[in-house]
Amino acid sequence: MASEHRLPRLDEVDAAARIVYRTMPATPQYRWPLLEQRAGCTVWVKHENHTPIGSFKLRGALVAVERLRRARPEVTGVIAATSGNYGQSVAYAARAAGLSATVVVPFGNAREKNAAMRAFGARLVEHGRDFDEALPHAQRLAERDGLHMMPSFHLDLVPGTATYGAELFRAIPDLHAVYVSIGLGSGICGVLAARDSLAPDTAVIGVVSAALPVYERSFAAGEARETGPGDTVADGMAVRKTHPVSLELVLAGVARVVAVTETELRTAMRAYYTDTHNVAEGAGAAPLAALLREREAMRGRRVALVLSGGNVDCELFAAVLAGS
């Protein structure tokens, strides 16, 4: 189906890259022989766990905050809701721009992510059971305190997130498929933008947690669906509602959406460590989990996996490595 909203053009992505590269270099894409043996195909891992916050999210926030400063120089503070890495990206970008940052997280959010947000200068507020309850509280605080709301999905984020896709497709132009995890969609929309400009024959495959499969169900239905609360090791994908714009773009450009189980996520987290000695959080490991699910169908193909982040609490990661 055709989308009413436009993905960024390549010149807009390249302009965003100039902003991103003031803070960080391009991340690498590597082949790992043990991982390829496990997957049965040629596999390139795009290492977004190697950014200054350990997640791709920084790219979008750097560009969005730069645009905000130019459009509204009177703004002195921003606020965001997150259950994943977005809060770190907003805190980092806001501090670099001389703005205050408030981040609302659900109770029980990953302790080490919370600590990192505070270290990057954010004021942390805990509210609700999950992202979908933290978000309206952040919106109320924005209104009360005169803060600029930084939504977790907005088209202003996509030129920045698309920069890692552009790096990948310029380095490896003949991929058959790329697997990308979906939270609210800024990452996969960025990959779609880069794919459309640089590698139009490459299939983009979305990945979600089976515990919160809202984008999988919505993709299958061709329209928005919702899910109830759920528990997942992939907190970066823990959303119960789709964003209407990102869903529209996903429906228009994604080949399919795969829902992976908690067992598959944990297996993929272990595999990344044993095969590459990289730490992958649940959302970062989800693309590998989906590829292993589809191993036979992808045998002999040239595939990329977006390792979107490596921020997982040590206690949880120790349990994952121990097989529990």
C-alpha positions, 0 to 999 in steps of 0.5 A: 500500500502507498504511504501518505507520509514521506520518508527522507530523501538521500540528500536529507539523510546525508545532511543528517549524517553531517550532524551525527558525525560531529558526535560519533563516527560511522559504526562498523558492519562485520561478518562473524564466522561462528555466527554464519555457521549458526545461521547457514548464510552470509551475515553482516552485523551492523553494530549500533551497539558501538555508538556513544550510548550503546544504541542507534537511538542517539542518531535520531535524537542528535538530528531532532534536537538540532532541528528543534534548536533552529526552529525554536531557539526559545526552548530551554528543556525537553522531556521524553518517555521511554522504556529503552534507550531513547531516554539516553539519546535525548539526555545526551543530545540535550546536554550537548545542545545546552538544554535540560532533559527530563525522562519518564520511565516505567517503574521497574525499568532497567536499573543500568539504563536509568543510571546512564540517563542520569549520568548523561544529565537527565532528571528521571521520573518513574511512572506507570507499569510500562511505556504506554503508561509512562507516555501520558504522564510525560505529556502532562509534565510537558504541559505543566512545566513548559517542556518540549515533548520529544516523542519516541517516534516522529518523522524528525527522528528518521533522517538521523536513524536512516544514517546507519542504514545508508552506511550499511547499504553503501558498504554492502549494496547487494544484500538479500534481506535486512532484519530490524527490530521494531519498537515504535518504528524510528529504526525500521523507518530509517532503514526503509528510507536508506533501502529505497534510495540505495538498495531497492531490491533488499527486503526489510524484515521487521521483528517484534517480541511475541509477548507484545506483538502489536506491529506483527498483528497490525501488519497482518491485519493491514491496520492498527491493532493493540495488545495488552501488557506483556513481559519481555526481555526486549524492553526496547520493543515493549509497546502495546500500541502502534504509531499511526505514521510508522505503521503506515510506512511499515505497511508500505515498505516492509516485507514481513514482520516476525514475532520471536519468543522469549526463549528465542530472544535469550538464545540469540543474546547468548549466541551474540556473546559466544559467537562475537563477544558482543553484548546484545540487549533483547531488542538488539538480539531480536533480528538474529532470533528471527533469522535463526527462526527462518534459517532454512528459508534464508540458507545461502543468502546475504543477510544483515542484522541490525544489532540495535543496542547493547544496554542490558543490566548485568544481572539479567545478562548473567541469567541469560548467559546461564541459560535461565 
